[in-house]
Structure formats: structure tokens, C-alpha cells
Amino acid sequence: MAEYRNILVRATNWIGDAVMSLPALRALRARYPGARMTILAMPWVADLYGRESFCDELIPWTAARGFRDLGAKWRLARSLRGPGFDLAVILPNSFDSALPAWISRIPVRVGFDRDARGWMLTHAVPRIQPGDTPPHQSFHYLELLRRAHLIERIPENAEIRLEGVRVEKRNVIGVSPGAAFGGAKRWLPERFAEAAVAVAAPTQASIAIFGAKDEVGVCGEVEQAIAGRAAVQNHAGRTSLKQFIEEAAACRAFLTNDSGSMHVVSALGVPVVAVFGSTDPVATGPTGANARIVQEPVECSPCFHRECPLNGEANLRCLRLVTAERVAQRAFELLK
């Protein structure tokens, strides 16, 4: 394995993927403890790395994705020549994500051979086939490093954890009813409300609702369903990622869909109950002793559709069969 002194990592584009890539970035740091590691990240995931010990510098990726904003991409790529990077690790699979490292002629460029970009990589790693690694997505990033000979083996302890978050716990139950992927991942808002009220009641806890700007509507539905039954604050669209991390870390428990919020909360070690519908918790679920999954084993799940393709009684059956009582009970198990 070669020695590198100045490493650029093109971070993943979404919060959940960014959290699941943390073990790989720690493994890379452990292999090259004296190297300088710079993270090139989308603005909405950049705050995730601010407290992490493997990150020496953050560079924001502000250019539009795809073939738009080519001038900004070119300027960014040219700016990467100055620091003298000798290794670029490209975690996303897109053509677009490999372009700056290729334009800037970083000598070693590592990434998966996807999206017709293999010619831009010096080490184009073949895609991982089912059964090659443990099924969780976090091992996907670790295996990229291993196959590129950047690490010798997968670490025995590959926990997904966020560092440097020190807050006092409050008597608050967190709720995140949104999910960016689509409606097939979103449990019913009124049931989030019912479950949150049930979990809050024994200790008269307050309820905090979190969501992105485009989730204000569904968060408002949850708030209305809770109103008058428990103290509630709706933070939807009002917190940065950094603020959300700090607020979520202070919660006694958290109820969520399969979402970026779920991955953050799980990585913080906060007791979390996650409702799964169209996706697979074995591949992308929360990890650790403080995480519980609730999923109805219907024959069409996981289907990985953004929206349920079925009609009538069958529509979103995987989510509609999940009761508020069942989710609350799993939360009580964690809070004992």
C-alpha cells in the first residue's frame, strides 16, 4: 500500500449516506494518521464532519449537479490543484463527483466503476455484488477502501458514531415524520403523534418535531394532532444540520422513518425507533443497542419504490399496518 500525505475525500451527497460512510473515513484516517484529510462536501452535509477528528478541512461543493454550472465545476477543479493532493477518494457513484479530481489531475483517484466514469479514475473498483460484504451500506464504503488497497482489512469495530457532541439530556421526545426518498417511506402523521404522546405521557415529557424545509407540511400535521395533549415545539425548516445534531442529541428518545434524521440520531446513540416501509433495514437501518426497527412483513416489502404502486386497500399497507401502540412499546423497551 502506498503512502499518502494529502488526501481529498469527495463526500456522499445525502445525510444518511454521509453517516454510513463515517467508519470508512475513520479507517482511512487510522491507516494514514499523519496525512492531511480534506472533505469536499455538499453544503447540506458539511456540518456532519465539523466535529470529526479525521477532518482537517472542509471544502463546500456549491456547483449544481449534472451538466449544469460547468464554469463553477471547472473553477473548483482548478482550485484543487493548489493544495497538492496526492490521493482522491470519491465516495458517490456519479460521473459528476469524479470530474473535479480528474480535471485537477490528482495522481491517484479511487472510486467505484459506475456511471461511465471509469476512465477518469486511476483505480476504478468494480461494483460490489450481493454477498461480497455484510449487507449494511456502511461496509460498501469500507470495501471500496479495501479493494483499492487503501486499508488492509475491514476493521473489527466499525461502529457508526458521531464524535464530539456533548449536550445535557432533556425530557424531550423527538419526532421526525419526513423522508426525502418519497411517500413510501413516510409513516402516517397522526400515528407519529399518537406514539409520541404515549411515550411522553409517563414522564410528562415535551415533544420536539424536526424536518427539512420541504417537510414543513407533514410536520405541521403532526403538531396539530399533538396540540392540547402534550407540550410540543415544531422546529421544521428552522434548524441547520449542526443545530439538529445538538437538539437531537439532547432527546431521551426519538421516533422516525427511514431517513437522514434516523441515521444521525442512531449515530448519536440516542434511543431511536424507526418505522420502515419500502426499504430494507438490513441494508440501511440504524445500528447499535439503542436502535429498534418496526416493519410489517408484507409480501411486497421491501419494494424500494418511492411511491406505493398499489391502489385501494393495498396502498401503503406496509406502513398502515404499523400501529402507534407498537412503536410506543418499542420506545418503552429502550427507555427502561
C-alpha positions in Angstrom: 0.0 0.0 0.0 1.3 3.4 -1.0 1.8 6.2 1.5 -0.2 9.4 1.0 0.2 12.8 2.8 -2.6 14.9 1.4 -6.0 13.2 0.9 -9.1 14.6 -0.7 -12.4 12.8 0.0 -15.5 13.6 -2.1 -18.2 13.1 0.4 -21.6 11.5 -0.3 -24.5 13.7 -1.2 -27.1 12.7 1.4 -27.1 12.8 5.1 -27.9 9.2 5.6 -25.1 8.1 3.2 -22.7 10.5 4.9 -23.4 9.0 8.3 -22.9 5.5 7.0 -19.6 6.4 5.4 -18.1 7.5 8.8 -16.5 4.1 9.6 -14.7 4.2 6.3 -13.4 7.7 6.8 -12.1 6.7 10.3 -10.4 3.7 8.8 -8.7 5.9 6.2 -7.5 8.2 9.0 -6.2 5.3 11.0 -4.3 4.0 8.0 -2.8 7.4 7.3 -2.6 9.2 10.7 -0.1 11.8 9.6 -1.9 12.7 6.4 -3.9 15.9 5.9 -7.5 14.9 5.1 -9.8 17.4 3.3 -13.6 16.7 2.8 -15.3 18.1 -0.3 -19.0 18.1 0.6 -22.4 19.4 -0.4 -23.4 22.3 1.9 -26.3 20.3 3.5 -24.0 17.5 4.7 -20.9 19.6 5.5 -21.8 20.2 9.2 -21.7 16.5 9.8 -17.9 16.5 9.5 -17.2 19.6 11.6 -16.6 17.7 14.9 -15.0 14.6 13.4 -11.3 14.1 14.2 -10.5 12.7 10.7 -11.4 16.0 9.1 -8.7 18.7 8.8 -10.5 20.9 6.3 -13.9 21.2 4.7 -14.4 22.5 1.1 -18.0 23.2 0.1 -19.2 21.8 -3.2 -21.7 24.5 -4.4 -22.0 23.8 -8.1 -25.2 22.4 -9.4 -25.3 18.7 -10.1 -25.3 17.2 -13.6 -24.2 19.1 -16.7 -25.3 22.5 -15.3 -23.0 25.1 -13.8 -19.9 23.8 -15.7 -18.0 27.0 -15.0 -18.2 26.6 -11.2 -17.1 23.0 -11.6 -14.1 24.0 -13.6 -13.1 26.7 -11.1 -13.5 24.3 -8.2 -11.3 21.7 -10.0 -8.6 24.2 -10.8 -8.6 25.3 -7.2 -7.9 21.7 -6.1 -4.5 21.8 -7.9 -3.0 24.2 -5.4 -3.1 22.1 -2.2 -1.1 19.3 -3.9 -3.5 16.4 -3.2 -1.9 13.0 -3.9 -5.0 10.9 -3.4 -8.7 11.4 -4.1 -11.3 9.0 -2.7 -14.6 9.5 -4.4 -17.5 8.0 -2.4 -20.5 8.8 -4.6 -21.1 6.8 -7.7 -21.9 9.6 -10.1 -19.9 10.8 -13.1 -20.2 14.4 -11.8 -18.5 13.6 -8.5 -15.3 12.2 -10.2 -14.9 15.2 -12.6 -13.1 17.7 -10.3 -10.4 15.2 -9.2 -9.8 14.2 -12.9 -9.6 17.8 -14.1 -7.2 18.8 -11.3 -5.1 15.7 -12.1 -4.8 14.4 -8.6 -2.4 11.5 -9.2 -4.4 8.7 -7.6 -8.2 8.7 -8.0 -10.2 6.0 -6.3 -13.9 5.2 -6.8 -16.4 2.6 -7.9 -16.6 1.9 -11.6 -20.0 3.3 -12.1 -21.9 5.8 -14.3 -19.4 5.5 -17.3 -16.7 7.3 -15.3 -14.1 4.5 -15.0 -11.7 6.3 -17.4 -11.5 9.2 -15.0 -10.2 7.0 -12.2 -6.8 5.5 -11.8 -8.3 2.9 -9.5 -11.8 2.0 -10.8 -13.1 -0.5 -8.3 -15.7 -3.0 -9.7 -19.2 -2.7 -8.1 -19.8 -4.8 -5.1 -22.0 -7.9 -5.7 -24.6 -9.2 -3.2 -22.8 -11.5 -0.7 -19.4 -9.9 -1.1 -19.7 -7.9 2.1 -22.0 -7.7 5.1 -25.3 -6.3 3.8 -25.2 -2.9 5.6 -24.4 0.0 3.4 -21.6 1.2 5.7 -19.5 -1.8 4.6 -19.9 -0.7 1.0 -17.6 2.3 1.6 -15.1 0.2 3.7 -14.9 -2.4 0.9 -14.1 0.4 -1.6 -11.0 1.3 0.5 -10.0 -2.3 0.9 -10.3 -3.2 -2.8 -8.3 -0.1 -3.6 -5.6 -1.2 -1.2 -6.0 1.9 1.0 -6.8 -0.3 4.0 -5.6 -3.9 4.6 -8.8 -5.2 6.1 -12.3 -4.2 7.3 -11.9 -3.0 11.0 -13.4 -5.4 13.6 -15.1 -2.4 15.3 -16.8 -0.4 12.5 -19.4 1.3 14.7 -21.3 4.2 13.1 -20.9 7.0 15.6 -20.7 10.8 15.6 -17.9 12.4 17.6 -17.7 15.5 19.7 -21.4 16.0 20.6 -21.7 16.8 24.3 -25.1 18.0 25.5 -27.2 17.6 28.5 -30.2 15.3 28.2 -33.6 16.9 28.4 -37.1 15.4 29.0 -37.9 15.6 25.3 -39.2 13.0 22.8 -38.0 13.8 19.2 -40.1 13.1 16.2 -39.0 13.2 12.5 -42.0 12.3 10.3 -40.5 13.1 6.9 -38.3 11.2 4.5 -36.7 12.7 1.4 -36.9 9.5 -0.7 -40.7 9.5 -1.1 -44.1 8.8 0.4 -43.4 5.0 0.6 -41.0 5.7 3.5 -43.4 8.0 5.4 -45.5 6.6 8.2 -48.8 8.2 8.9 -48.5 11.7 10.6 -51.4 11.0 13.0 -49.7 7.8 14.2 -46.5 9.6 14.8 -48.5 12.0 17.0 -50.2 9.1 18.9 -47.0 7.3 19.5 -45.1 10.4 20.6 -47.9 11.4 23.1 -47.9 7.9 24.5 -44.2 7.9 25.0 -44.1 11.4 26.5 -47.1 10.8 28.9 -45.4 8.8 31.8 -42.8 11.5 32.4 -44.7 14.5 31.1 -42.0 14.9 28.5 -42.4 17.6 25.8 -42.3 16.7 22.1 -40.0 18.2 19.5 -40.7 17.8 15.8 -37.9 18.1 13.3 -37.9 18.3 9.5 -36.4 19.9 6.4 -38.0 22.9 4.7 -39.9 20.7 2.3 -41.3 18.7 5.3 -43.0 21.6 7.0 -46.4 20.4 5.9 -46.2 16.9 7.3 -44.5 18.3 10.5 -47.4 20.7 10.8 -49.9 17.8 10.6 -48.1 16.0 13.5 -48.0 19.2 15.5 -51.8 19.7 15.1 -52.5 16.1 16.1 -50.4 16.6 19.3 -51.8 20.0 20.2 -53.5 20.0 23.6 -52.3 16.6 24.5 -48.6 17.4 25.3 -46.2 20.3 25.1 -44.9 20.5 21.6 -42.4 22.5 19.6 -42.1 22.4 15.8 -38.6 23.0 14.5 -39.4 22.0 10.9 -37.4 24.1 8.4 -35.8 26.2 11.2 -32.7 24.3 12.1 -29.3 23.8 10.3 -27.8 20.3 10.4 -25.5 21.4 13.1 -28.4 22.6 15.2 -30.4 19.5 14.6 -27.5 17.3 15.7 -27.3 19.2 19.0 -31.1 19.2 19.6 -31.4 15.5 18.7 -28.6 14.5 21.0 -30.5 16.0 23.9 -33.6 13.9 23.3 -34.5 11.0 25.6 -35.9 9.0 22.7 -36.6 9.6 19.0 -39.3 8.3 16.6 -38.6 8.5 12.9 -38.9 7.0 9.5 -36.0 5.6 7.5 -34.4 9.0 6.8 -31.3 11.0 7.2 -32.5 12.1 10.7 -32.7 8.4 11.7 -29.1 7.8 10.8 -27.9 10.9 12.6 -29.9 10.1 15.8 -28.7 6.5 15.7 -25.1 7.6 15.3 -25.5 9.9 18.4 -26.5 6.8 20.4 -30.0 8.3 21.2 -32.7 5.6 21.7 -34.4 5.5 18.3 -37.4 3.7 16.9 -37.5 3.6 13.1 -40.5 2.7 11.0 -39.6 1.0 7.7 -41.9 0.6 4.7 -40.5 0.3 1.2 -36.8 0.0 2.2 -34.6 -2.7 3.8 -33.4 -2.2 7.4 -30.8 -4.9 6.9 -29.1 -2.7 4.4 -29.7 0.9 5.7 -31.2 0.5 9.1 -30.0 2.2 12.3 -27.3 0.3 14.2 -26.3 -0.3 17.9 -28.0 -1.4 21.0 -30.2 1.8 21.3 -32.0 1.2 17.9 -35.2 -0.6 17.2 -36.9 -1.3 13.9 -40.7 -1.6 13.3 -41.6 -3.1 10.0 -44.7 -5.0 8.9 -43.6 -8.2 6.9 -46.0 -7.9 4.0 -45.2 -9.9 0.8 -44.3 -6.8 -1.3 -41.9 -5.2 1.1 -39.2 -4.1 0.7 -40.0 -2.9 -2.8 -37.7 0.2 -2.9 -40.4 2.3 -4.7 -40.5 6.0 -3.9 -44.3 5.9 -4.0 -46.5 2.8 -3.5 -47.5 1.4 -6.9 -50.6 -0.3 -5.4 -54.1 1.0 -5.2 -57.1 0.7 -2.8 -56.7 -1.3 0.4 -53.2 -2.5 -0.6 -51.8 1.1 -0.9 -49.0 1.6 1.7 -50.2 -1.5 3.5 -46.6 -2.0 4.9 -46.9 1.3 6.7 -50.7 1.4 7.5 -50.4 -1.9 9.3 -47.8 -0.4 11.8 -49.7 0.8 14.8 -48.9 3.6 17.2 -49.1 1.2 20.1 -46.4 -1.0 18.6 -44.0 1.9 18.0 -44.6 3.3 21.5 -43.9 -0.1 23.0 -40.6 -0.4 21.3 -39.6 3.0 22.7 -40.6 2.0 26.2 -38.3 -1.1 25.8 -35.4 1.3 25.1 -36.3 3.6 28.0 -36.5 1.0 30.7 
